[in-house]
Amino acid sequence: MIIHEAIFLKSSSLLKQLPDPVYPEYAFIGRSNVGKSSLINMLMQRKSLAKTSGKPGKTVTINHFFINKTWYLVDLPGYGYAKRAKSLRNQWKGLMYQYLRERKNLVYTFILVDSRIDPQQNDLELMEWMAVNQLPFVIVFTKTDKLTDTKLTESLSTYKKQLLNDWEELPIIFLTSAQTAKGREDVLTLIDKENQQFQAYSSSISN
């Protein structure tokens, strides 16, 4: 997929403020400092499309970007920020869970995890919740360039073993690096494929 146009559309703090669900939508979510903004900028080949907050965890908004005038990329607020007030943590859970469960045009949620650290409880809880609610998601390992091949293999093995304790089948897994653009084609190829299916389904419904 070639990215011809990527523009910031709007920020929403309530579901009723979201853009009309007429285009396929792909959400990116992860712990604070997982490298989400850098990954989004790498995917879109833009330097500052998604901006890193100077005060992580302070804002709870859903940020929509309109890509090639055919699909939405959604930057969801980070979680797991230790200094976030309990009221904001509850606000995050309420808004995110409602969005993930009710957004009809949401095709995939990309859950970002830092390849350098062991499986984190809040990541695993989100994945489990997604699985229980039958919501499709992809696990995206970030910052893989920071590890040797041996360490990366060990990290992946640990994560897969943890997931297979409870699951019979693993979700799609991508390895990425914002520095080297590793995984870019994998992510965009999946999105392109799903966009075509979304359009074919929409056409069949309208006819």
KESE-532495 format. One line per 4 residues: number of its first residue (from 1); their letters; for each residue x negated, y negated, z negated of N, C-alpha, C. Coordinates in pm, whole numbers, plus 50000, padded with zeros to 5 digits. Layout:
// KESE-532495
NUM> a> X:Y:Z:X:Y:Z:X:Y:Z ~ ...
This chain:
// KESE-532495
1> miih> 49916:50121:50000:50000:50000:50000:49913:49875:50000 ~ 49943:49783:50087:49875:49654:50091:49960:49552:50016 ~ 49900:49480:49923:49973:49377:49848:49963:49245:49924 ~ 50072:49209:49988:50075:49084:50064:50111:48965:49976
5> eaif> 50198:48989:49878:50245:48880:49793:50276:48933:49654 ~ 50229:48863:49554:50256:48897:49414:50277:48767:49339 ~ 50400:48743:49298:50432:48617:49230:50499:48642:49096 ~ 50468:48556:49000:50537:48562:48872:50680:48514:48892
9> lkss> 50775:48594:48842:50915:48560:48862:50976:48494:48739 ~ 50970:48563:48623:51027:48504:48502:50991:48586:48380 ~ 51005:48523:48262:50993:48590:48134:51130:48596:48069 ~ 51160:48708:48007:51292:48726:47945:51276:48778:47803
13> sllk> 51349:48719:47711:51348:48765:47573:51477:48840:47538 ~ 51572:48840:47634:51697:48913:47617:51727:48990:47746 ~ 51793:49103:47734:51822:49184:47853:51910:49109:47952 ~ 51998:49026:47904:52087:48953:47994:52013:48850:48079
17> qlpd> 51888:48821:48043:51809:48725:48119:51729:48792:48231 ~ 51729:48924:48236:51649:48995:48336:51699:48968:48477 ~ 51611:48978:48576:51655:48962:48716:51757:49072:48752 ~ 51838:49044:48851:51935:49144:48896:51862:49273:48936
21> pvyp> 51914:49389:48898:51845:49516:48923:51864:49568:49065 ~ 51829:49489:49162:51851:49527:49302:51727:49586:49368 ~ 51610:49572:49302:51486:49626:49357:51430:49732:49261 ~ 51355:49829:49314:51291:49926:49226:51193:49856:49132
25> eyaf> 51182:49909:49011:51107:49840:48906:51011:49937:48838 ~ 50891:49888:48807:50788:49969:48744:50730:49891:48626 ~ 50740:49949:48507:50698:49880:48386:50564:49931:48337 ~ 50484:49840:48281:50354:49874:48225:50355:49837:48078
29> igrs> 50318:49934:47995:50328:49914:47851:50210:49983:47783 ~ 50168:49931:47669:50058:49993:47595:50025:49915:47470 ~ 49937:49971:47392:49891:49905:47270:49820:49774:47304 ~ 49822:49681:47211:49749:49556:47230:49601:49586:47256
33> nvgk> 49543:49514:47350:49401:49528:47387:49369:49657:47463 ~ 49471:49719:47520:49445:49842:47597:49392:49810:47737 ~ 49400:49683:47776:49352:49642:47908:49463:49632:48011 ~ 49584:49606:47964:49700:49604:48053:49693:49489:48154
37> ssli> 49663:49369:48109:49656:49255:48200:49547:49275:48305 ~ 49433:49327:48262:49323:49352:48356:49363:49456:48459 ~ 49435:49559:48415:49478:49664:48508:49577:49608:48609 ~ 49674:49530:48564:49773:49472:48655:49704:49382:48757
41> nmlm> 49612:49300:48711:49539:49211:48803:49459:49292:48906 ~ 49401:49403:48862:49326:49489:48954:49419:49551:49057 ~ 49534:49601:49014:49628:49663:49106:49676:49564:49212 ~ 49700:49442:49169:49751:49338:49260:49641:49263:49332
45> qrks> 49515:49292:49296:49399:49222:49352:49411:49070:49334 ~ 49450:49033:49214:49460:48893:49175:49377:48872:49049 ~ 49318:48756:49035:49231:48731:48920:49308:48702:48791 ~ 49421:48637:48803:49491:48597:48680:49642:48601:48697
49> lakt> 49692:48702:48767:49837:48715:48780:49898:48740:48643 ~ 49847:48842:48575:49888:48869:48437:49782:48810:48346 ~ 49823:48733:48248:49729:48662:48163:49727:48723:48023 ~ 49606:48734:47968:49590:48785:47833:49620:48675:47733
53> sgkp> 49704:48706:47636:49740:48606:47536:49624:48582:47440 ~ 49605:48456:47402:49504:48423:47303:49544:48468:47164 ~ 49672:48495:47146:49724:48543:47018:49806:48670:47043 ~ 49737:48783:47058:49809:48907:47091:49913:48941:46986
57> gktv> 50025:48994:47034:50129:49036:46942:50223:48927:46897 ~ 50203:48804:46944:50284:48692:46897:50409:48672:46981 ~ 50410:48721:47104:50522:48696:47194:50589:48826:47233 ~ 50721:48827:47227:50796:48945:47267:50884:48907:47385
61> tinh> 50828:48917:47505:50904:48887:47627:50873:48992:47732 ~ 50968:49009:47824:50953:49099:47937:50920:49013:48059 ~ 50803:49035:48118:50756:48950:48227:50769:49022:48361 ~ 50846:48963:48452:50870:49020:48584:50783:48953:48691
65> ffin> 50724:49035:48777:50652:48988:48894:50718:49049:49017 ~ 50730:48970:49123:50795:49015:49246:50686:49046:49348 ~ 50680:49173:49389:50571:49220:49473:50620:49249:49615 ~ 50556:49186:49712:50589:49206:49855:50737:49186:49886
69> ktwy> 50804:49113:49800:50948:49087:49815:51030:49217:49824 ~ 50975:49325:49766:51045:49454:49775:51054:49529:49642 ~ 50971:49492:49542:50978:49563:49413:50928:49475:49299 ~ 50970:49514:49179:50931:49442:49058:50822:49517:48983
73> lvdl> 50720:49445:48941:50624:49493:48844:50656:49424:48713 ~ 50665:49501:48605:50708:49446:48477:50597:49464:48373 ~ 50556:49354:48316:50455:49352:48211:50527:49344:48077 ~ 50526:49454:48002:50593:49458:47872:50495:49420:47762
77> pgyg> 50544:49360:47654:50454:49316:47546:50385:49434:47479 ~ 50261:49411:47435:50184:49516:47369:50239:49549:47231 ~ 50206:49668:47185:50248:49711:47052:50126:49759:46973 ~ 50148:49782:46844:50040:49831:46759:49947:49723:46708
81> yakr> 49989:49596:46722:49904:49486:46674:49921:49473:46523 ~ 49813:49494:46448:49820:49506:46302:49875:49382:46233 ~ 49847:49263:46289:49886:49139:46222:50026:49091:46260 ~ 50092:49168:46345:50227:49127:46384:50322:49142:46266
85> aksl> 50405:49042:46241:50500:49048:46131:50600:49160:46153 ~ 50652:49214:46043:50747:49326:46053:50869:49287:46134 ~ 50914:49162:46121:51031:49117:46195:51005:49122:46346 ~ 50881:49087:46388:50846:49093:46530:50832:49237:46577
89> rnqw> 50780:49323:46491:50770:49465:46527:50909:49523:46551 ~ 51003:49488:46465:51140:49536:46481:51204:49478:46606 ~ 51173:49351:46633:51226:49285:46754:51172:49356:46878 ~ 51042:49390:46875:50981:49461:46987:51051:49594:47010
93> kglm> 51068:49672:46905:51130:49804:46918:51271:49792:46975 ~ 51347:49699:46921:51485:49684:46967:51493:49648:47113 ~ 51414:49549:47154:51418:49502:47293:51362:49606:47388 ~ 51248:49666:47353:51183:49760:47444:51265:49887:47461
97> yqyl> 51313:49943:47352:51389:50066:47362:51519:50045:47440 ~ 51580:49931:47419:51703:49901:47493:51673:49883:47642 ~ 51564:49813:47671:51524:49793:47811:51493:49927:47878 ~ 51411:50007:47816:51368:50133:47876:51485:50228:47897
101> rerk> 51581:50223:47808:51694:50315:47815:51801:50268:47912 ~ 51819:50136:47927:51935:50084:47998:51904:50023:48135 ~ 51780:49995:48164:51747:49930:48292:51765:50030:48407 ~ 51868:50013:48484:51908:50113:48583:51810:50128:48699
105> nlvy> 51740:50022:48733:51648:50027:48847:51504:50059:48807 ~ 51483:50092:48679:51349:50126:48632:51313:50266:48681 ~ 51215:50274:48768:51178:50402:48830:51078:50478:48744 ~ 50971:50411:48706:50868:50472:48622:50818:50370:48520
109> tfil> 50780:50422:48403:50709:50342:48304:50567:50396:48296 ~ 50470:50309:48314:50330:50347:48304:50282:50316:48161 ~ 50256:50421:48085:50210:50405:47948:50058:50408:47947 ~ 49998:50297:47910:49853:50283:47914:49791:50326:47781
113> vdsr> 49685:50404:47789:49612:50445:47669:49463:50426:47695 ~ 49392:50388:47592:49247:50364:47601:49177:50500:47604 ~ 49104:50526:47711:49038:50656:47727:48929:50680:47624 ~ 48887:50575:47554:48774:50588:47461:48813:50632:47322
117> idpq> 48942:50631:47291:48983:50660:47153:49075:50782:47149 ~ 49085:50842:47032:49170:50959:47012:49317:50922:47028 ~ 49403:51021:47052:49546:50994:47063:49598:50917:46941 ~ 49671:50809:46968:49725:50725:46862:49872:50758:46837
121> qndl> 49913:50752:46711:50046:50795:46675:50155:50717:46746 ~ 50138:50584:46758:50245:50507:46821:50255:50534:46972 ~ 50141:50569:47035:50147:50611:47176:50223:50742:47188 ~ 50190:50837:47103:50254:50969:47108:50403:50960:47077
125> elme> 50439:50872:46984:50580:50855:46949:50659:50797:47066 ~ 50600:50701:47136:50666:50643:47252:50685:50749:47361 ~ 50582:50827:47387:50591:50933:47488:50698:51035:47450 ~ 50702:51071:47323:50802:51167:47278:50943:51111:47295
129> wmav> 50960:50984:47262:51091:50919:47277:51131:50915:47424 ~ 51037:50884:47511:51066:50883:47654:51108:51021:47702 ~ 51037:51124:47656:51068:51260:47698:51206:51304:47649 ~ 51236:51274:47524:51366:51312:47466:51480:51245:47541
133> nqlp> 51457:51119:47583:51561:51045:47655:51555:51068:47806 ~ 51470:51161:47848:51458:51198:47989:51430:51077:48078 ~ 51335:50995:48033:51294:50876:48108:51156:50902:48168 ~ 51143:50895:48299:51015:50927:48364:50904:50828:48331
137> fviv> 50787:50882:48301:50673:50796:48271:50545:50861:48320 ~ 50442:50776:48331:50309:50818:48373:50212:50775:48264 ~ 50117:50860:48232:50011:50822:48138:49893:50768:48218 ~ 49850:50647:48185:49739:50583:48255:49624:50561:48157
141> ftkt> 49516:50632:48179:49397:50613:48097:49319:50494:48150 ~ 49293:50396:48064:49221:50275:48102:49075:50281:48056 ~ 48995:50191:48113:48856:50171:48072:48771:50298:48087 ~ 48801:50378:48188:48725:50502:48206:48580:50478:48245
145> dklt> 48551:50360:48296:48413:50327:48333:48323:50313:48211 ~ 48384:50301:48093:48307:50285:47969:48256:50419:47915 ~ 48299:50529:47977:48261:50662:47929:48178:50735:48034 ~ 48090:50824:47987:48021:50914:48078:48123:51018:48126
149> dtkl> 48089:51087:48232:48179:51191:48284:48208:51296:48177 ~ 48107:51332:48102:48124:51433:47997:48219:51384:47889 ~ 48199:51261:47842:48285:51205:47737:48428:51187:47787 ~ 48444:51149:47912:48578:51132:47969:48650:51266:47976
153> tesl> 48579:51369:48018:48638:51503:48024:48681:51550:47885 ~ 48597:51523:47786:48629:51561:47648:48752:51486:47598 ~ 48759:51357:47629:48872:51274:47586:49002:51323:47648 ~ 48998:51352:47778:49117:51401:47847:49161:51536:47791
157> styk> 49065:51622:47764:49095:51754:47710:49163:51742:47574 ~ 49114:51650:47490:49173:51628:47358:49317:51579:47371 ~ 49338:51486:47463:49472:51430:47479:49570:51535:47532 ~ 49527:51609:47632:49615:51711:47690:49649:51819:47588
161> kqll> 49550:51858:47510:49572:51960:47407:49675:51911:47305 ~ 49664:51783:47268:49760:51725:47172:49901:51728:47229 ~ 49917:51689:47354:50049:51685:47416:50108:51824:47433 ~ 50025:51920:47468:50074:52055:47494:50111:52130:47365
165> ndwe> 50083:52069:47250:50131:52127:47125:50283:52122:47119 ~ 50342:52021:47185:50486:52002:47179:50554:52015:47315 ~ 50479:51999:47424:50538:51998:47557:50496:52120:47637 ~ 50584:52164:47723:50551:52275:47812:50478:52226:47938
169> elpi> 50504:52103:47975:50446:52049:48098:50399:51906:48076 ~ 50285:51872:48132:50231:51738:48117:50291:51643:48219 ~ 50304:51515:48185:50347:51415:48284:50234:51385:48381 ~ 50261:51303:48480:50156:51257:48572:50052:51179:48491
173> iflt> 49925:51202:48521:49816:51133:48452:49724:51069:48556 ~ 49694:50939:48537:49601:50869:48624:49482:50819:48542 ~ 49365:50823:48601:49244:50767:48541:49213:50636:48611 ~ 49195:50529:48535:49177:50397:48596:49062:50319:48534
177> saqt> 49018:50221:48608:48921:50124:48559:48948:49991:48627 ~ 48970:49888:48548:48992:49756:48604:48864:49700:48666 ~ 48750:49749:48620:48621:49699:48669:48585:49757:48805 ~ 48614:49884:48826:48573:49951:48950:48690:49975:49046
181> akgr> 48813:49942:49002:48935:49967:49080:48968:50115:49092 ~ 48908:50196:49009:48940:50339:49007:49088:50358:48975 ~ 49153:50445:49049:49293:50476:49024:49391:50384:49094 ~ 49343:50279:49156:49433:50181:49219:49520:50247:49326
185> edvl> 49457:50320:49414:49531:50384:49523:49628:50489:49470 ~ 49589:50559:49364:49678:50660:49305:49808:50597:49256 ~ 49793:50487:49182:49911:50419:49126:49998:50362:49238 ~ 49937:50292:49333:50014:50228:49439:50076:50329:49535
189> tlid> 50011:50441:49554:50068:50546:49640:50195:50603:49577 ~ 50192:50624:49447:50311:50672:49376:50424:50571:49387 ~ 50393:50443:49366:50494:50339:49375:50552:50331:49515 ~ 50466:50338:49615:50511:50332:49755:50606:50447:49786
193> kenq> 50571:50566:49742:50656:50683:49764:50792:50666:49697 ~ 50791:50619:49573:50917:50601:49500:51001:50488:49560 ~ 50935:50384:49610:51009:50275:49675:51088:50326:49796 ~ 51024:50413:49873:51091:50468:49991:51213:50551:49951
197> qfqa> 51199:50628:49844:51311:50709:49797:51423:50621:49742 ~ 51384:50513:49673:51481:50419:49617:51562:50354:49730 ~ 51491:50313:49835:51558:50248:49948:51649:50345:50022 ~ 51604:50470:50038:51685:50570:50106:51812:50600:50027
201> ysss> 51798:50608:49895:51914:50633:49810:52011:50515:49814 ~ 51956:50392:49806:52040:50273:49810:52117:50264:49943 ~ 52052:50301:50052:52116:50297:50183:52229:50399:50192 ~ 52206:50518:50134:52309:50621:50138:52431:50582:50056
205> isn> 52407:50511:49945:52517:50465:49859:52598:50358:49931 ~ 52527:50264:49997:52596:50153:50065:52675:50201:50185 ~ 52632:50310:50245:52703:50364:50361:52817:50457:50321
